[in-house]
């Protein structure tokens, strides 16, 4: 979501600048209100994406990590819960044994 908002913001700003240059050079007309609106909308989307990014990082730190397979809370510094950690280690060992054969 944050990446989408950031991308849309950058695209709107770029489109506004391109529209400004095309309208001034090629069409010999001034579309200041349209360009200003596009650039302000792009800047607004960029600002919203930055705020959402900060909130998501803060929530991740405060809420702690969860196991990606089952959603249970995990200990600090771990990725998986204890059950899925054992499963992941066993799968890795099996794949290493199969490579050796």
N, C-alpha and C positions, 0 to 999 in steps of 0.2 A: 504494500500500500504506500509506504513512504517513498520507495523507488519510483512508483508510478506517478505520484504527485510531483516529485522532483523532476522527472523526465518531462511531464506535461508543462511544468513551469519554465524549464529551459526552452522547450519548443515554442511556447507562447512568446517568450522574450525574443527568441531568434526570428520568429515569424513577424513580430512587430517591427523589428529592425529592418528586415528584408522588405516588408510592405512599405515602410517609410522611405527606403532608398528607391524602390521601384516607383512609388507615387511621385516622388520629387523629381527624379531624373527622367523617367520614361514618360509618365503621364502629365508631368508639369502641373500637378495639383497637390494641394496640401491636405492630408487626412490626419491632422494632429489629434483629433479626439479619438479616432479609431485606434491609432498607434498607441496613444497614451493608455487607453483602456486595455489593450492587449498586453502592454508591458506591465501595467499595474496588476492585472490578473495573473500574469506569470510570476511576478514578485510575490503576490499573495500566496500562490501555490508553493513557491519555494519556502516562504516563511512557515506555512503550515507544515510542510514536510520536515523542516528542521525542528519545530516544536514537538511533533509526533515522534521523531527520532529520539529526542532527549527524554521524553516520557517513557518510551518503550525501553530504553536503556536503564532508566531508573527503576522501572517496574521489574525488570529482569534481575537487577541486583538485589532489590528488596524481597522479591518473591522467592528467590532461590531457583535452582535448576530442577528440572523434572526429567524422568526417564523418557526418551523419545519413543519407546515401544509401548509402555503401559501408562505413563503419566504420573507414576508415583514420585514423591520427592526423593532426591538422592543426596548423599553426603557431599560436603564441600569438596570441590576438586574432582568429583566423579562425573561420569557421563551417564552410566546406566545404574539401575537399582541392582542389588546384590544378585537377584535371580537372573536377570538378563546379562549381567556382567559374566557370570559363570557360563551362560549359553554362548556369549560372544567369544570368550576365550576358547571354549571347546570347538566352536566352528573354525576359529583360526588354526587351532592345532590340527584339526582334521584336514583343512586345506593344505597345510604345510606337509603333512604326511603323504597326501595324494600327489603333491608336486615331486616328492622324492622318489616315488615309484615309477 
